Amino acid sequence: MADLTILSKEDIQSIIDNYDLGNLKSAMPLSGGQANSSYRLLTSRGSFILSVCDEKSTEEIDTLTRVLDYLVANRFPTTCLVRPVSGHSFTDFNKKPVYIKQFIDGSVIKEPDRFMLEQVGNTIARLHELTVPEYIPQVFAYGVENFEDALIADISHPFKKWIRDKADMLKSELDLTMARGFIHGDIFWDNLLFNEGKLTAVLDFEEACHYFLLYDLGMAAVGCCSVEGRFNVEKIAWLLQGYQNRCSLTGPEKAQFIPFMVYAATATAFWRFRQYNLRHPNLSLADSYKEMASLADHPPDIKL
């Protein structure tokens, strides 16, 4: 994992002194972050989330905060950025970017039901309807263009042959003429907030980019419609129903959905392998890529 940042109450107070947030009452570290150190804050002005960006550059966080402002301006359900008194979108702590968002009440649901998944699909369609901001990346951060990182690594591991074979397969099966647009890129169940069954926010737009729309939909199937390395066909149908209630898929898009879903699972397997075996070796997570590899190796037999 990243070298996470541990903040004392004094550190946090010194950070929020740059904001109009009043006095700190309590701070609770949040688990689950892969590249951020995040805290839930309670101050005399309300509840907030503070994130120290342990792996993202200043330029990347500038893009992220601009994306959040853009989404809020377009009434898309996500977290609202809190600006420092300077007017900038973020500050820094020990040369790491820091940003603060308003806290949104809700829960992440590991096994979303039909009503929830239809909302997820519909909300993805809403995102895909937005005009693509000119400042977001034109490639996906851990897409096939980056698989070479594993292939050239000075390590002997069966994953290298697996990712090479999958890359060759994807190059032959993916139709690169499919529509591109504004995508989230990482719609997993733990990036979604629900309150009494209603989707209240899509979180963590760190990987937002101008990329294949089907990749986003395929990633949502990987992240929300699978359990222990196997897809749930019924849940995929609910997700797609919600999407198509707003944006109908064309015949060619339906034919390409499974290949792009396999692509999303492959890319996530690659990210986990690179993160926990190459960049930040972690024995307890070194095999976490296998769940995603299993999804890529066992796509469901469904007709759209």
Rosetta blueprint (number, residue, H / E / L):
1 M L
2 A L
3 D L
4 L L
5 T L
6 I L
7 L L
8 S L
9 K H
10 E H
11 D H
12 I H
13 Q H
14 S H
15 I H
16 I H
17 D L
18 N L
19 Y L
20 D L
21 L L
22 G L
23 N L
24 L E
25 K E
26 S E
27 A E
28 M E
29 P E
30 L E
31 S L
32 G L
33 G L
34 Q L
35 A L
36 N E
37 S E
38 S E
39 Y E
40 R E
41 L E
42 L E
43 T E
44 S L
45 R L
46 G E
47 S E
48 F E
49 I E
50 L E
51 S E
52 V E
53 C E
54 D L
55 E L
56 K L
57 S L
58 T H
59 E H
60 E H
61 I H
62 D H
63 T H
64 L H
65 T H
66 R H
67 V H
68 L H
69 D H
70 Y H
71 L H
72 V H
73 A H
74 N L
75 R L
76 F L
77 P L
78 T L
79 T L
80 C L
81 L E
82 V E
83 R L
84 P L
85 V L
86 S L
87 G L
88 H L
89 S L
90 F L
91 T E
92 D E
93 F E
94 N L
95 K L
96 K E
97 P E
98 V E
99 Y E
100 I E
101 K E
102 Q E
103 F L
104 I L
105 D L
106 G L
107 S E
108 V L
109 I L
110 K L
111 E L
112 P L
113 D L
114 R H
115 F H
116 M H
117 L H
118 E H
119 Q H
120 V H
121 G H
122 N H
123 T H
124 I H
125 A H
126 R H
127 L H
128 H H
129 E H
130 L L
131 T L
132 V L
133 P L
134 E L
135 Y L
136 I L
137 P L
138 Q L
139 V L
140 F L
141 A L
142 Y L
143 G L
144 V H
145 E H
146 N H
147 F L
148 E H
149 D H
150 A H
151 L H
152 I L
153 A L
154 D L
155 I L
156 S L
157 H L
158 P H
159 F H
160 K H
161 K H
162 W H
163 I H
164 R H
165 D H
166 K H
167 A H
168 D H
169 M H
170 L H
171 K H
172 S H
173 E H
174 L L
175 D L
176 L L
177 T L
178 M L
179 A L
180 R E
181 G E
182 F E
183 I E
184 H L
185 G L
186 D L
187 I L
188 F L
189 W H
190 D H
191 N H
192 L E
193 L E
194 F E
195 N E
196 E L
197 G L
198 K E
199 L E
200 T E
201 A E
202 V E
203 L L
204 D L
205 F L
206 E L
207 E L
208 A L
209 C E
210 H E
211 Y E
212 F E
213 L H
214 L H
215 Y H
216 D H
217 L H
218 G H
219 M H
220 A H
221 A H
222 V H
223 G H
224 C H
225 C L
226 S E
227 V E
228 E L
229 G L
230 R E
231 F E
232 N L
233 V H
234 E H
235 K H
236 I H
237 A H
238 W H
239 L H
240 L H
241 Q H
242 G H
243 Y H
244 Q H
245 N L
246 R L
247 C L
248 S L
249 L L
250 T L
251 G H
252 P H
253 E H
254 K H
255 A H
256 Q H
257 F H
258 I H
259 P H
260 F H
261 M H
262 V H
263 Y H
264 A H
265 A H
266 T H
267 A H
268 T H
269 A H
270 F H
271 W H
272 R H
273 F H
274 R H
275 Q H
276 Y H
277 N H
278 L H
279 R H
280 H L
281 P L
282 N L
283 L L
284 S L
285 L L
286 A L
287 D L
288 S L
289 Y H
290 K H
291 E H
292 M H
293 A H
294 S H
295 L H
296 A H
297 D H
298 H L
299 P L
300 P L
301 D L
302 I L
303 K L
304 L L
